[in-house]
């Protein structure tokens, strides 16, 4: 049996637990929705996707449960998921305003794993760019929504056959390669800047461009 002193020490130790340490199910009335989440990240990490694609918003510091399954009280979450309690369940099957722990960013899709619009394909997974640019007749747009998909879609809508993402928010449209020569390839690890439109993808790096092309483009 606990002594009064031991019980007092236990209560005191619980009172100083930091915020966003995983409470896990069972959940409390302020966060009643129990979920198993693949990723738990602050809203600000993926704000464009949450607001414009998934159609919900939250305070920038609120934790969002991403890629979730409903928690089954008869079982624990599988090894790749983390148990969390959230205030509500909403767009794209996400939990909103969840307890922790915050997890690492997901490993981004790269190379040929990137989904593109209108059957566009990856031309150069990571190319060395320069001040004169490696694409011809380029225009650049700075996109808050930048992803490989969104950049290729933007270039397609403008009548271009080539698209390149670089330095996070830069979307380049072009008509071909300078001199008709395929740009020098860089190591894929050098295209390491997270896209502002979705943390599931990278958008190039410093003088590093991921290049995509339309079907039939040389």
N, C-alpha and C positions, 0 to 999 in steps of 0.2 A: 504494500500500500504506500502511495506517495505521502511524504510528510508535507506539512503546510509550506515549509521553506522550498522544497523541491518543486511543488506545484507553482509557487510564485515565480521561481526561476524559469520554469518552462513557459509560462505565460509571457514573461518579460522577453524571452528569446524569440518567441513568435511575433511579438509586437515590433521587433526591429528588422524583420525581413524586408529586403528592398523591394520597391515596386517592380513590376514586370518579371518577377520570378514566377515560373509556371505554377499557377494555382491548380490547373487541371480540373477535370470533373471530379466530384460533383460540383456544379456551378452555383453561384449565388444569384440573387434576384437582379443585381445590376448587370450581370453578364450571364444570362440564363441559357444561352445556346452552346451546347457542347459539340466540338468538332475535332477531327483529326486533320491537321494541316501539313502540307508538304513544305510550305514556306510561311513564315510569319515576319512581315516587314512593315516599317513605317509607311503611312499613306504617301508621304512625299517621295518615296523611292520610285513610285510607278504612277504618279498623279495623273498623267495624261490618260493612261489606259483606264484607270479607275473612273475618272470623271467622264470621259468621252466614249469609251467602248463598253465599260461595265455599268455605266449610268448610276454611279453613286459617288458621294463625296464624304469627307471626314476631315477632322483636324489633321494638320500635317504630321504631327507626332503620334497619332493614333495607330495602333498596330492592326494590320489587316492580315487575316488568314487566307492564304492563296492555295489553290489546288487542294480542295478539302473533301473529306468524307464525313458523314454524320457519325458521331461517337456512339458506339454501342456499349451500354453500361455493363453488358455481360462480358466484354472483352476489352483489352487494352488496344491502343493504336498499333498498327504494324510498324516495323522497325524504321521505315522511311518517313513516317509521319510523327507529328508531335501533338499531344493532347492540349487543347486550349479552350477557354470559355470566352464567348463573344457576346456583345450587346445585341447584335442582330445578324441575320443571314440575308444576303442581297445579291445584286447583279454579278454575273459570271460565277455564281456559286461561291461567293467569298463570305467570310465572316468579318464583321466590322467592329472596331473598338474591342480588341481581344486582349487577354492577358498574355504574358510571355511564355517562353523566352523568345526574344528576337533571334531569328536564324540567319545563316549565311545567305547571300544572294544565290539564286539558282545558277547552274552552269549554263552559259548562253548557247543557243543553237548557232552553229557556224558552218561555213562551206556549203556543201550541197544539201545540208539539212534545213537550210533556210527556205521557208515557204514564200513564194512570190506570186504576184498577180499575172493573169493572162499568159501563163506558161513561160514566163521569163525564167532564165536560168542563171546560175552563178558562172561568171566568166573568169574572174580572178579572185580567189577567196581573200587575198590580202596583197595589194600591190604597193610598190614604192612610188609615191607621188612627188612632184616638184612644183616650183613656183609657176612654171609654164603650163602645168597640168598634163596628165597623160591621156586625157580624152580631148578630142577635137571639138571646136565650136561650143565650148562649155558655157552653161549658165549655172549659177549656184543659188540655192534657196536655203535659208536657215529655218529648219522645221522643228518646232517644239514637239511635234508628233513623229519625229524621224525614226524610222526603222527601215530595213531593206525593202520590206513590202510597200510601205508608204512612199518611199523615195521612188521606187520603180513605177508605182502607180502614178505619181506626179509627173515623171518624165514621159510615160506613155501618153498621158492626157495632153502633153505639150507637143507630141509628135516625134519624140526622140527615141532612139533604139538602144541607148546605153544609159545606165544610171550608176552612180557611185556614192557611197556614204563614207564620210570622213570626219574625224574629230568630234564625234558625237552628234551634233545637230546640223552638219553640212550635207546637203543633198546636191550632187552634181549631175546634170544631164548633158550628154554629148552625142556626137554623130559617129564616132569611131575612135580608133587609137591614133595617136600622133605618129605620123610616118607609116601608118599601117602596121606598126610593130606592137606585138603584145607587150604590155609593161612588165618590168622586172618584178618578180614575185618576192614578197617578204614572208618571213615566218608568220604563220597564222597567229601566234602568240602576241605579235606586235599590233594586231588589230584588236585592241583590248579595252576600248572605251564603250561603256554601256550606252545604249540608245536612250534618248530622253523619252521616246514614245513607248518603250517597253523594256523592262530589265531582263527579258528572256532573250535579248539579242544584243550583239555588239555592233557599233557603227564606226568602224575604222579606228584610227589613232592619229598621232601627230605625224603628218606626211605619209599616212598609210590609208589606202582607199580599198574598200570592198567593192568590186565592180560586177554589175549584172547586165544582161543583154536580152533583147526581145527575140522571139523565135525567128529564125532566118537571118539574123544579123551576122555579119562575117566575123 
